[in-house]
Amino acid sequence: MKHTARAAALGAGALLLALSLPGAPASAAEQPRIDLRVLVVTDGGPATAAIIAELDGQGTPYTTVDLRRSGRPVIDKAFLADTVNGRARAKFQAVVLPNDNPFGSGSAELAALASYEQTYAIPQVDAYTYARPEAGLRTPEFSGSLDGVRAEVTAAGKSGPFGYLADQVPFEDNSPSVSESYGFLAEPAPGADFTSYVDAPIPGGQGRGSLVGEYRHDGRRELVVTFVYNEHQRQFRLLARGIVDWLTQGVHLGASRNYFAVHVDDVFGADDRWDTELNCTPGDVDCPPGEGTPDPIRMTPDDAAHASEWSKSRKFPLDMAFNGGGSELYREENGGADPLADRLIADRADHRWINHTYNHPFLGCVQDVSTVPWKCAKNADGSTRYVSRADISQQISDNRAWGQRAGLPLTNGELVTGEHSGLKVLPQQPDDNPNLPGALRDNGVTWLGSDNSRDRAQRQVGAALTVPRFPMNVFYNAGRAEEQVDEYNWIYTRAADGGSGVCENSPVATCLTEPLDLATGYQDHIVPVESTIALGHVLANDPRPHFIHQSNLAEDRIAYPVLNRVLDSYEALFASNTPVVNLRMADIGGELRSRAAWDTAVKAGRVTAYRIGDTVTVQAPSGVAARATMPAGTVRQHLLGTDPFGTAYAGRTSGWVSPALLQDRVTLTLPTAPTTTAKAQTRAELPKAYRKLPVPPDVKQYVKPGASGATPEPPAA
């Protein structure tokens, strides 16, 4: 009977062990440790700088070796690998080189890298290299400008690292007088094991030349890129995710998504209109006192209905930053009725809602508007006079109460003050209003909108964290396209052309070569420029929201052409597995906060992460969540059991993860390819006679007895 029981146990154990990686070492102790860190060798060129920027953006650890520095480390066997607790360790999971051989012929460093890559199956990216047989390609059939080329993702690219893209990879062509991209097009060299992932037609030829492809040789894998790029160019931004995914074999620290959210400020209120004769905005602080007649812009019920239908048709909710006092003022002036508010409130579920203070006052220093530009009023002792804590608090609480009475679905911790006031405004108000933190605390505000153009970094204001917002160049004081173009011309043309000339002395603004046509300038110039800028933010893994104003949804509804172009362009570029991510303000703030903590820990060298076989271990400082990307099906290990890791995006699973209960590190188990088609079972699903058997030490899953061989005889009852 003992013999029968032991045989049954061994038979079940053999079946239970059936799920393992094909070709894996017989003993887990033989598997090397692969540290989750990328080695980037740079010569200072833009291509390696772009990959570094992508690694930074994703939060992926890397080590840089700069070939231009005399005191740089030598890349040899000791630099690349060692042992930890008797186990072989590869210090880098991947290698980035500026080209296929930046060291020169006969280099000992290149030989050390080749041996390292062969030993540990480490991939290598050639960031920008000449097409030649040494890189698996013929000599170039074409070399020159690639401006305006519409490259395509090949079938291999779609089934491989670039499966998140739709079809085309358009190369930028922003100026006919400037060459923006240069590269080589070549077919694989005869006999080379080369697979093209992105290619383009060879001008004057009949074939297609590779721009990105994989070259397998001598037991090594290289990703060969034959065009130069920088981190901001759209063609790189489209391919960056796939380059990192190929580089890390889909297992790495860090993550990337494409974010787009749009805040609409001043909802229920009105915005002053640009005066095309005075070149200022009567009723606002940029016009001298008494000049011009205010002509407010305010949405109508039809505009509200259009906003609702647009949001539903695009499956893209807008974030309505509202001023309830604007509706009350309108009711006072119009016999108690406000059809706009009635319609927006009826459609409230189609949007998200953000407290924007009750009637949009300036909440920083008390403004002295007797001159242009305005200045801060002073107390008798010469100190700055600030809006009081009580006044700020009342603006927040009154608007929240109004929104609650209207049934608006609010997140109470979110706030955007009028003009981001209360926060510092240079040059007039170099410091935050000291009364602001207390007012935020009084009202439980944890997320405070700020202007990304003035205050890019997330920072603490009392108990709140800022959420920097991108201002779109669709002006708050324009409801009609011609007004927008007129103001745009005033800002961006030289004084000799009738503009303000501000652009001539600005380090960031570029002057137009000539004023835009009032009738066509919006559609022909402003829409393409502003949508390109916004799409650039979307493709840069940047969650910061954009903001416009309710005036832009009124009259000519000038916001929609820009928003539609961003979304249409995005949908044409990406596959359905990579949707644009539209987060509300609190979630954006949380994402920025988590990134800051993670990036600080990574840069300080306080994150340890490695892979042994199908197990990934990550240890970060206490309280810091890890940011990671893994294959679909990855699970987090608990002391007892598992739970799924992350969420699906772009063909991978990614997200934030913290250690499970009573653990000091994250342990992730990657999905393994089974060597049998047998269905895995829980212990409870096994026949009753097998449930009492001891479990062999390396067993992780149960397989029905007999699935991969004869059913062993069960033990006697």
PyMOL commands that set and color helices and strands:
alter all, ss='L'
color gray80, all
select helices_A, chain A and resi 2-16+28-30+46-58+77-80+108-120+133-135+155-159+234-248+301-314+324-333+339-346+348-350+389-405+418-420+436-442+481-492+495-497+502-505+521-539+550-553+559-573+585-603+683-685+688-690
alter helices_A, ss='H'
color red, helices_A
select strands_A, chain A and resi 33-35+38-42+62-66+81-84+87-90+94-97+124-126+142-145+150-153+168-170+182-185+193-201+208-217+220-225+252-253+262-267+319-322+352-355+367-368+375-376+410-415+447-451+460-461+464-471+546-549+608-612+615-619+626-630+635-637+642-644+647-649+652-657+666-669+680-681+702-703
alter strands_A, ss='S'
color yellow, strands_A
deselect
rebuild
show_as cartoon
